[in-house]
């Protein structure tokens, strides 16, 4: 009975260690993955770096994905690399409209070297753009969801929970711990009692919190000149049926394996129980890293293939063609859990023919239930276009715009049109009328 219980505990420990390492590896962008692997190669006795590259004539064979040779750019990967600031500008262009776009960039321009913004800066921005603090705050909250997560946060606690949500999903208990008990993270008994948590639950929460970055611009302190290396390359092929070719960027990632004599290391005579436990945990961590790298590659490929295929029109024609897409939608299509998709998307960038963008850019909320498969960005684009082309002597009312959208096969409520028009900072028909 005791042996059976001991075996169960051993298997559970093995599963937890391997799974924890796999989840950590999946979360990491390429640059951090390389750092993690190199760190483990130095510290883990069960890992070694290997090379499986066999040099043949095929190795040097020139391959192109372009129909027209003039379109092929051999320096695609070496071309202009945008700074984080450039990528933030691209994200703002996709996520915001009208005056909100200017306010969002003003917020980004006003953060300190760690990515935080002061309350007095928000007050200055409100005055500059003749907005209320609540209106500026709404824009700031949205800026915090861009990559890198948390930019524009007011303080460490606000940033930390935003980062947690982005990686691991919403959790009310974690929110309370971050807001009320950050200084008590070392007092496990107190936390378990206060939040009614088991040892396992608390350990998972604490491990997740410890994995977070220390501030929004961590690693990007000079974000106007710090360049972002993409995790995925997207090539335009020119083929109508398959216009894109996807390549996961693994350049510089060490190729690792378990040492061939790992069993001998574990079975050495004279090892203390403490030494055996230490080596056993190192072995599980090594297995977790190797499996995690493979899972990261396979899952990233599967995810990006779906995103690129689903948002093909967005890539080819611009943000107005971004279709609504949520983590739940993707989960149903590719068979991965929402939390896994969230980890894969977090802090990952893709180089498209039009520039480098975060993977989270491919996700967009629906305009409303009536709108069907149309994104809010696209509806806003249409409203703006309708108003720009109206007769200034007879401007369209919001009800008129509802009818015009219906003719285009898009059904939205009048209140939705009013809301989007106001978000675009476009006045109502009475104020637009010109005699």
C-alpha positions as CSV (number, residue, x, y, z in Angstrom):
1,X,0.0,0.0,0.0
2,X,2.8,2.4,1.0
3,X,4.7,1.5,-2.2
4,X,1.6,2.2,-4.3
5,X,1.1,5.6,-2.7
6,X,4.7,6.4,-3.1
7,X,4.6,5.5,-6.8
8,X,1.5,7.7,-7.3
9,X,3.3,10.6,-5.6
10,X,6.4,10.1,-7.8
11,X,4.3,10.0,-11.0
12,X,2.4,13.1,-9.9
13,X,5.7,14.9,-9.2
14,X,7.1,13.8,-12.5
15,X,4.0,15.1,-14.3
16,X,4.0,18.4,-12.5
17,X,7.7,19.1,-13.2
18,X,7.6,18.1,-16.9
19,X,4.3,19.9,-17.5
20,X,5.4,23.0,-15.7
21,X,8.5,23.2,-17.8
22,X,6.6,22.6,-21.0
23,X,4.1,25.4,-20.2
24,X,7.0,27.8,-19.4
25,X,8.8,27.0,-22.7
26,X,5.5,27.5,-24.7
27,X,5.1,31.0,-23.2
28,X,8.6,32.3,-24.1
29,X,9.3,34.4,-27.2
30,X,12.4,33.4,-29.1
31,X,15.0,35.6,-27.4
32,X,13.9,34.5,-23.9
33,X,13.8,30.9,-25.1
34,X,17.4,31.0,-26.2
35,X,18.4,32.5,-22.8
36,X,16.4,29.8,-20.9
37,X,18.0,27.0,-22.9
38,X,21.5,28.4,-22.5
39,X,20.9,28.7,-18.8
40,X,19.8,25.1,-18.5
41,X,22.7,23.9,-20.6
42,X,25.0,25.4,-18.0
43,X,23.1,24.2,-15.0
44,X,21.5,20.9,-16.0
45,X,23.8,17.8,-16.0
46,X,21.3,15.9,-18.2
47,X,21.3,18.2,-21.2
48,X,23.8,18.6,-24.0
49,X,23.9,20.6,-27.2
50,X,24.0,18.5,-30.4
51,X,24.0,19.2,-34.1
52,X,22.1,17.1,-36.7
53,X,22.9,19.2,-39.7
54,X,24.2,17.0,-42.6
55,X,25.8,19.1,-45.3
56,X,24.8,17.9,-48.8
57,X,24.3,19.5,-52.2
58,X,20.6,20.1,-51.2
59,X,21.7,22.2,-48.3
60,X,22.9,24.8,-50.7
61,X,20.1,24.5,-53.2
62,X,18.5,27.8,-53.9
63,X,14.8,27.7,-53.0
64,X,12.2,30.5,-53.7
65,X,8.6,30.9,-52.8
66,X,7.9,33.6,-55.4
67,X,6.5,33.2,-58.9
68,X,8.3,36.3,-60.1
69,X,12.0,36.2,-59.4
70,X,12.0,40.0,-59.2
71,X,9.7,39.7,-56.1
72,X,12.2,37.5,-54.3
73,X,14.2,39.3,-51.7
74,X,17.1,37.2,-50.4
75,X,17.6,39.8,-47.6
76,X,14.0,39.5,-46.3
77,X,15.1,38.3,-42.9
78,X,17.9,40.9,-42.9
79,X,15.9,43.8,-44.1
80,X,14.9,46.8,-42.0
81,X,14.0,45.7,-38.5
82,X,11.4,47.8,-36.8
83,X,12.0,49.1,-33.3
84,X,9.4,48.4,-30.6
85,X,8.2,52.0,-30.9
86,X,7.5,51.3,-34.6
87,X,5.5,48.2,-33.7
88,X,3.6,50.1,-31.1
89,X,2.7,52.7,-33.8
90,X,1.4,49.9,-36.0
91,X,-0.7,48.4,-33.2
92,X,-2.2,51.8,-32.4
93,X,-3.0,52.2,-36.1
94,X,-4.9,48.9,-36.0
95,X,-6.6,49.3,-32.6
96,X,-7.6,53.0,-32.5
97,X,-9.4,55.5,-34.7
98,X,-9.5,59.3,-35.0
99,X,-8.5,61.3,-32.0
100,X,-8.1,58.2,-29.9
101,X,-5.1,57.2,-32.1
102,X,-3.4,60.5,-31.3
103,X,-4.1,60.1,-27.6
104,X,-2.8,56.5,-27.5
105,X,0.5,57.6,-29.1
106,X,0.7,60.5,-26.6
107,X,0.3,58.1,-23.7
108,X,3.1,55.9,-25.2
109,X,5.3,58.9,-25.7
110,X,4.7,59.9,-22.1
111,X,5.8,56.7,-20.3
112,X,9.1,56.6,-18.3
113,X,12.0,54.3,-19.0
114,X,10.2,51.3,-17.3
115,X,6.9,51.8,-19.2
116,X,4.9,53.5,-16.5
117,X,2.9,56.7,-16.8
118,X,2.2,59.3,-14.1
119,X,-1.2,60.6,-13.2
120,X,-0.2,64.2,-13.9
121,X,0.8,63.1,-17.5
122,X,-2.8,61.8,-18.0
123,X,-4.2,65.1,-16.7
124,X,-1.9,67.0,-19.2
125,X,-3.1,64.7,-22.1
126,X,-6.8,65.3,-21.1
127,X,-6.3,69.0,-21.2
128,X,-4.3,68.9,-24.5
129,X,-7.0,67.0,-26.3
130,X,-10.0,68.5,-24.5
131,X,-11.1,65.2,-23.0
132,X,-12.2,64.1,-19.6
133,X,-9.9,62.0,-17.5
134,X,-12.3,59.1,-17.8
135,X,-12.0,59.2,-21.6
136,X,-8.2,59.3,-21.4
137,X,-8.3,56.4,-18.9
138,X,-10.4,54.3,-21.2
139,X,-7.8,54.7,-23.9
140,X,-4.9,54.1,-21.5
141,X,-6.5,50.8,-20.4
142,X,-6.6,49.7,-24.1
143,X,-3.0,50.8,-24.6
144,X,-2.1,48.4,-21.7
145,X,-3.3,45.4,-23.8
146,X,-0.8,46.1,-26.6
147,X,2.6,44.4,-26.8
148,X,4.6,44.7,-24.6
149,X,1.8,44.1,-22.2
150,X,1.2,46.7,-19.5
151,X,2.8,49.7,-21.2
152,X,1.1,52.8,-19.8
153,X,0.4,51.2,-16.4
154,X,0.2,53.5,-13.4
155,X,2.1,51.3,-11.1
156,X,3.7,47.9,-10.5
157,X,0.6,46.1,-9.2
158,X,-1.5,47.2,-12.1
159,X,1.1,46.1,-14.6
160,X,1.7,42.8,-12.8
161,X,-2.0,41.7,-12.9
162,X,-2.3,42.8,-16.6
163,X,0.7,40.7,-17.4
164,X,-0.8,37.8,-15.4
165,X,-4.2,38.1,-17.2
166,X,-2.4,38.1,-20.6
167,X,-0.4,34.9,-19.8
168,X,-2.7,32.9,-17.6
169,X,-6.2,34.4,-17.8
170,X,-8.3,36.3,-15.3
171,X,-8.2,35.1,-11.7
172,X,-9.9,37.0,-8.9
173,X,-7.8,35.4,-6.2
174,X,-4.6,36.3,-8.0
175,X,-5.9,39.8,-8.4
176,X,-6.5,40.2,-4.7
177,X,-3.1,38.7,-3.8
178,X,-1.3,41.1,-6.1
179,X,-3.4,44.1,-4.9
180,X,-3.4,43.3,-1.2
181,X,-0.6,40.8,-0.3
182,X,2.4,41.2,-2.6
183,X,4.6,41.8,0.5
184,X,3.3,38.5,2.0
185,X,4.2,36.2,-0.9
186,X,6.7,34.5,1.4
187,X,4.1,33.7,4.0
188,X,2.5,30.7,2.5
189,X,0.5,29.7,5.6
190,X,-1.1,33.1,5.8
191,X,-2.0,33.1,2.1
192,X,-3.4,29.6,2.2
193,X,-5.6,30.4,5.1
194,X,-6.8,33.8,3.8
195,X,-7.6,32.7,0.3
196,X,-8.5,29.1,1.1
197,X,-5.9,27.6,-1.1
198,X,-4.3,24.1,-1.2
199,X,-0.5,23.8,-1.2
200,X,-0.6,22.9,-4.9
201,X,-2.9,25.8,-5.9
202,X,-0.7,28.3,-4.0
203,X,2.5,26.9,-5.5
204,X,1.1,27.2,-9.0
205,X,0.0,30.8,-8.4
206,X,3.3,31.8,-6.9
207,X,5.3,30.2,-9.7
208,X,3.2,32.0,-12.3
209,X,3.7,35.3,-10.5
210,X,7.5,34.8,-10.3
211,X,7.6,34.1,-14.1
212,X,6.2,37.6,-14.9
213,X,8.4,40.4,-16.0
214,X,9.4,43.1,-13.5
215,X,8.0,46.1,-15.5
216,X,6.4,46.8,-18.9
217,X,9.5,47.8,-20.8
218,X,11.8,45.1,-19.3
219,X,14.3,44.3,-22.0
220,X,13.1,47.3,-24.1
221,X,14.4,50.2,-22.0
222,X,15.5,52.1,-25.1
223,X,12.3,51.1,-26.9
224,X,12.7,53.7,-29.7
225,X,15.9,52.0,-30.9
226,X,15.5,48.4,-29.5
227,X,14.7,46.1,-32.4
228,X,12.2,43.2,-32.2
229,X,13.1,39.9,-33.6
230,X,10.1,38.0,-35.0
231,X,9.2,34.5,-33.8
232,X,7.6,33.7,-37.2
233,X,8.3,34.8,-40.8
234,X,5.4,35.1,-43.3
235,X,6.4,35.0,-46.9
236,X,4.2,36.1,-49.8
237,X,4.2,33.5,-52.5
238,X,2.0,35.0,-55.2
239,X,0.0,31.8,-55.5
240,X,-3.7,32.6,-55.3
241,X,-4.6,29.4,-53.6
242,X,-1.7,29.4,-51.1
243,X,-0.5,33.0,-50.9
244,X,1.6,32.6,-47.8
245,X,4.5,30.4,-46.6
246,X,5.1,30.2,-42.8
247,X,8.4,29.6,-41.2
248,X,9.0,29.4,-37.4
249,X,12.1,31.4,-36.6
250,X,14.5,29.0,-34.8
251,X,17.7,30.6,-35.9
252,X,20.1,30.6,-33.0
253,X,18.0,28.3,-30.8
254,X,20.4,25.5,-29.5
255,X,19.5,22.0,-30.5
256,X,19.5,20.0,-27.3
257,X,19.1,16.4,-26.2
258,X,19.4,14.2,-23.1
259,X,22.9,12.9,-22.4
260,X,23.2,9.2,-23.5
261,X,24.3,8.1,-20.0
262,X,21.6,9.8,-18.0
263,X,20.4,6.5,-16.5
264,X,24.0,5.7,-15.2
265,X,24.1,9.1,-13.5
266,X,20.8,8.4,-11.6
267,X,21.9,4.8,-10.6
268,X,25.3,5.7,-9.2
269,X,26.0,3.9,-6.0
270,X,26.4,5.9,-2.8
271,X,24.1,8.8,-3.8
272,X,22.2,10.2,-0.9
273,X,18.4,10.5,-1.1
274,X,18.7,14.3,-1.3
275,X,21.1,14.0,-4.2
276,X,18.8,11.5,-6.0
277,X,15.9,13.8,-5.6
278,X,17.9,16.8,-6.9
279,X,19.1,14.8,-10.0
280,X,15.6,13.4,-10.6
281,X,14.1,16.9,-10.6
282,X,16.8,18.0,-13.0
283,X,16.0,15.1,-15.3
284,X,12.3,15.9,-15.3
285,X,13.1,19.6,-16.1
286,X,15.4,18.5,-19.0
287,X,12.6,16.3,-20.4
288,X,10.1,19.2,-20.0
289,X,12.4,21.6,-21.9
290,X,12.9,19.2,-24.8
291,X,9.2,18.3,-25.1
292,X,8.3,22.0,-24.6
293,X,10.5,23.1,-27.5
294,X,8.8,20.5,-29.8
295,X,5.3,21.4,-28.6
296,X,6.1,25.1,-29.0
297,X,7.2,24.5,-32.6
298,X,4.2,22.3,-33.5
299,X,1.5,24.3,-31.8
300,X,2.9,27.7,-33.1
301,X,2.9,26.3,-36.6
302,X,-0.7,25.0,-36.2
303,X,-1.9,28.3,-34.6
304,X,-0.2,30.6,-37.2
305,X,-1.4,28.5,-40.1
306,X,-5.0,29.0,-38.9
307,X,-4.6,32.7,-38.1
308,X,-3.0,33.5,-41.5
309,X,-5.6,31.5,-43.4
310,X,-8.5,33.0,-41.4
311,X,-7.2,36.6,-41.6
312,X,-5.9,36.4,-45.1
313,X,-7.8,39.5,-46.3
314,X,-6.5,41.5,-43.3
315,X,-2.9,40.7,-44.3
316,X,-3.5,41.5,-47.9
317,X,-5.8,44.5,-47.7
318,X,-5.5,46.1,-44.3
319,X,-7.1,46.5,-40.9
320,X,-10.6,47.2,-42.3
321,X,-10.7,43.5,-43.3
322,X,-9.8,42.1,-39.8
323,X,-12.5,39.5,-39.0
324,X,-13.8,38.9,-35.5
325,X,-11.8,36.2,-33.7
326,X,-11.5,35.1,-30.1
327,X,-9.4,32.6,-28.2
328,X,-12.5,30.5,-27.9
329,X,-13.1,30.5,-31.7
330,X,-9.5,29.4,-32.3
331,X,-9.6,26.7,-29.6
332,X,-12.6,25.1,-31.3
333,X,-10.8,25.1,-34.7
334,X,-7.3,23.8,-33.8
335,X,-8.1,21.7,-30.8
336,X,-5.9,23.5,-28.3
337,X,-7.1,24.8,-24.9
338,X,-7.7,28.6,-24.7
339,X,-5.0,28.9,-22.0
340,X,-2.5,27.2,-24.3
341,X,-3.4,29.6,-27.2
342,X,-3.1,32.5,-24.8
343,X,0.4,31.4,-23.8
344,X,1.4,30.9,-27.4
345,X,0.2,34.3,-28.5
346,X,1.7,36.2,-25.6
347,X,4.8,38.3,-26.5
348,X,5.1,36.7,-30.0
349,X,5.7,38.7,-33.1
350,X,5.3,37.8,-36.8
351,X,7.1,39.4,-39.7
352,X,4.5,39.9,-42.5
353,X,5.1,41.3,-46.0
354,X,3.7,44.6,-44.5
355,X,5.8,44.7,-41.4
356,X,6.2,43.1,-37.9
357,X,3.1,42.8,-35.8
358,X,2.2,41.0,-32.5
359,X,0.2,37.8,-33.0
360,X,-2.5,39.2,-30.8
361,X,-3.3,41.7,-33.6
362,X,-5.0,38.8,-35.4
363,X,-7.7,38.7,-32.7
364,X,-10.7,41.1,-32.9
365,X,-14.0,41.4,-31.1
366,X,-17.4,41.2,-32.9
367,X,-19.2,44.4,-33.5
368,X,-22.4,42.8,-32.1
369,X,-24.4,39.6,-32.4
370,X,-26.5,41.1,-35.2
371,X,-23.3,41.8,-37.3
372,X,-22.4,38.2,-37.8
373,X,-18.9,37.6,-39.1
374,X,-17.9,41.3,-39.2
375,X,-15.3,43.0,-37.0
376,X,-16.0,46.2,-35.1
377,X,-13.0,47.8,-37.0
378,X,-14.6,47.0,-40.3
379,X,-18.0,48.4,-39.3
380,X,-16.3,51.6,-38.1
381,X,-14.4,51.8,-41.4
382,X,-17.7,51.6,-43.3
383,X,-19.4,54.2,-41.1
384,X,-16.5,56.6,-41.7
385,X,-16.6,56.0,-45.4
386,X,-20.4,56.5,-45.6
387,X,-20.1,59.9,-43.8
388,X,-17.2,61.0,-45.9
389,X,-19.2,60.5,-49.0
390,X,-22.5,62.0,-47.9
391,X,-24.0,65.2,-49.1
392,X,-22.9,67.8,-46.6
393,X,-26.3,69.6,-47.1
394,X,-28.2,66.4,-46.3
395,X,-26.0,64.4,-43.9
396,X,-27.1,60.9,-42.9
397,X,-28.7,60.3,-39.5
398,X,-27.6,57.3,-37.5
399,X,-30.8,55.5,-38.7
400,X,-29.9,56.3,-42.3
401,X,-26.5,54.7,-41.7
402,X,-28.2,51.6,-40.2
403,X,-30.2,51.2,-43.5
404,X,-27.1,51.7,-45.7
405,X,-25.2,49.1,-43.7
406,X,-28.2,46.7,-44.1
407,X,-28.0,47.1,-47.9
408,X,-24.3,46.0,-47.6
409,X,-25.5,42.9,-45.7
410,X,-24.5,44.1,-42.2
411,X,-27.1,44.3,-39.5
412,X,-26.3,46.6,-36.6
413,X,-28.5,48.5,-34.1
414,X,-28.8,52.3,-34.2
415,X,-27.2,52.5,-30.8
416,X,-24.1,50.6,-32.1
417,X,-23.8,53.1,-35.0
418,X,-24.0,56.0,-32.6
419,X,-21.4,54.4,-30.3
420,X,-18.9,53.8,-33.2
421,X,-19.5,57.2,-34.7
422,X,-18.7,58.8,-31.3
423,X,-15.6,56.6,-30.9
424,X,-14.5,57.9,-34.3
425,X,-15.0,61.5,-33.0
426,X,-17.6,62.3,-35.7
427,X,-20.4,64.6,-34.7
428,X,-24.0,63.8,-35.3
429,X,-25.9,64.8,-38.5
430,X,-27.2,68.1,-37.1
431,X,-23.6,69.3,-36.4
432,X,-22.3,68.0,-39.7
433,X,-24.9,69.8,-41.8
434,X,-23.6,72.7,-44.0
435,X,-25.9,75.2,-45.5
